[in-house]
Amino acid sequence: MIRFLLVLSCVTVFSISIFGQSLEADLKKSFHKYKVVKINNQDALRKAKVGIPFKIKPDDRDFQFILRLNDIRTADYTAEYTDSNGRHSLPRREVFTYKAKIIGERNSVVALTVDGTTFEGLIAPENDEFFIESAKKYSTRAADDDKVIYRVKDKVRQDDGICGLDEAVARETERIGSDFNPDSTTQSGRRVLEVATEADKEFVLGIGGGNGDPATANVSILSVLNQVDAIYESQLNLSVVVTYQHAWMPGTPDPYANITDPDMRISS
C-alpha cells in the first residue's frame, strides 16, 4: 500500500477569446488541429447512468464504449475545509466519474466526468490519446453542447500559467508515477495507491477549481484523478484511491501560500 499527498495549487483556468470572428477562429488560437462534436450534457448523463453506448469519432475512426461508474473514493473517505472559523466536515457527494474500454480494443481506456453540465476527460485507444472538453472553455461563441477533441501534441502552448485538463492529468500522472513503489502489491496482485489531496486558496477560487466552493474543487480534483487511475490501471495494474480531501478557504492562513514549487508533494 502506498500513501501519497497531492497539493493542488495550479489554477485550472482557460483562455477564452473575445476577438475572434467565429468559433473556428477562436479554437485555432488554442489548437493546431482539433475536432468539434455535438454532445448534449443531459443526454450524456442519461446514457451513462443506464449503460447506453456512446459513439464518438475524433478522426477517421468510430469509438464506441459503455461507461460504468468509477468512484475512486474509499469507503472511509472524508472531506474537510478550513475557513476563518476553523475546520469543517463536507458531506460525501454523488460521484460522476466514469470509466470504460473502447469496444473491440482491449488495451484502450476511457475516463470521463459526466454530470449533466460537464462531459470531459480522456479517450485513449492503444498507442493514441485524445482529450475532450467543452469548447466554451476556449471560445465565448461555443454552445453548451460543443465539445472539442484534441491530441496533446496539437494544443498550442502559451506561457501564461494556465493549466488545462490535459496538463493537469499529465502533471498528476507524473507526480504519482515518480513516487510509487512497483514492488508494493495487494493480495490480488494489483497495486493500490492511497491519495490525500490538499487544495490551496488559489485552486479553490480558480475558474476550473471551485469558484470558491471547496466541494466543487474536490469534484474537479476527483475528475483529474479518475483519468490518472484509468491510465495507471491500464498500463501498470495500479489503482488510485482517494482517502481524504481538504481545501483552504479565503481568510485562512494557507500554509501553501508562499510555496512556489508546483511539484511540491509529500509521500510516505
Rosetta blueprint (number, residue, H / E / L):
1 M L
2 I E
3 R E
4 F E
5 L E
6 L E
7 V E
8 L E
9 S L
10 C L
11 V L
12 T L
13 V L
14 F L
15 S L
16 I L
17 S E
18 I L
19 F L
20 G L
21 Q L
22 S L
23 L H
24 E H
25 A H
26 D H
27 L H
28 K H
29 K L
30 S L
31 F E
32 H L
33 K L
34 Y L
35 K E
36 V E
37 V E
38 K E
39 I L
40 N L
41 N H
42 Q H
43 D H
44 A H
45 L H
46 R H
47 K H
48 A H
49 K H
50 V H
51 G L
52 I L
53 P L
54 F E
55 K E
56 I E
57 K L
58 P L
59 D L
60 D L
61 R L
62 D L
63 F E
64 Q E
65 F E
66 I L
67 L L
68 R E
69 L E
70 N L
71 D L
72 I L
73 R E
74 T E
75 A E
76 D E
77 Y E
78 T E
79 A E
80 E E
81 Y E
82 T E
83 D E
84 S L
85 N L
86 G E
87 R E
88 H E
89 S E
90 L E
91 P L
92 R L
93 R L
94 E L
95 V L
96 F L
97 T E
98 Y E
99 K E
100 A E
101 K L
102 I L
103 I L
104 G L
105 E L
106 R L
107 N L
108 S L
109 V E
110 V E
111 A E
112 L E
113 T E
114 V E
115 D L
116 G L
117 T L
118 T L
119 F E
120 E E
121 G E
122 L E
123 I E
124 A E
125 P L
126 E L
127 N L
128 D L
129 E L
130 F E
131 F E
132 I E
133 E E
134 S E
135 A H
136 K H
137 K H
138 Y L
139 S E
140 T L
141 R L
142 A L
143 A L
144 D L
145 D L
146 D E
147 K E
148 V E
149 I E
150 Y E
151 R L
152 V H
153 K H
154 D H
155 K E
156 V L
157 R L
158 Q L
159 D L
160 D L
161 G L
162 I L
163 C L
164 G L
165 L H
166 D H
167 E H
168 A H
169 V H
170 A H
171 R H
172 E H
173 T H
174 E H
175 R H
176 I H
177 G H
178 S L
179 D L
180 F L
181 N L
182 P L
183 D L
184 S L
185 T L
186 T L
187 Q L
188 S L
189 G L
190 R L
191 R E
192 V E
193 L E
194 E E
195 V E
196 A E
197 T E
198 E E
199 A E
200 D L
201 K H
202 E H
203 F H
204 V H
205 L H
206 G L
207 I L
208 G L
209 G L
210 G L
211 N L
212 G L
213 D L
214 P H
215 A H
216 T H
217 A H
218 N H
219 V H
220 S H
221 I H
222 L H
223 S H
224 V H
225 L H
226 N H
227 Q H
228 V H
229 D H
230 A H
231 I H
232 Y H
233 E H
234 S H
235 Q H
236 L H
237 N L
238 L E
239 S E
240 V E
241 V E
242 V E
243 T E
244 Y E
245 Q E
246 H E
247 A E
248 W E
249 M L
250 P L
251 G L
252 T L
253 P L
254 D L
255 P L
256 Y L
257 A L
258 N L
259 I L
260 T L
261 D L
262 P L
263 D L
264 M L
265 R E
266 I E
267 S E
268 S L
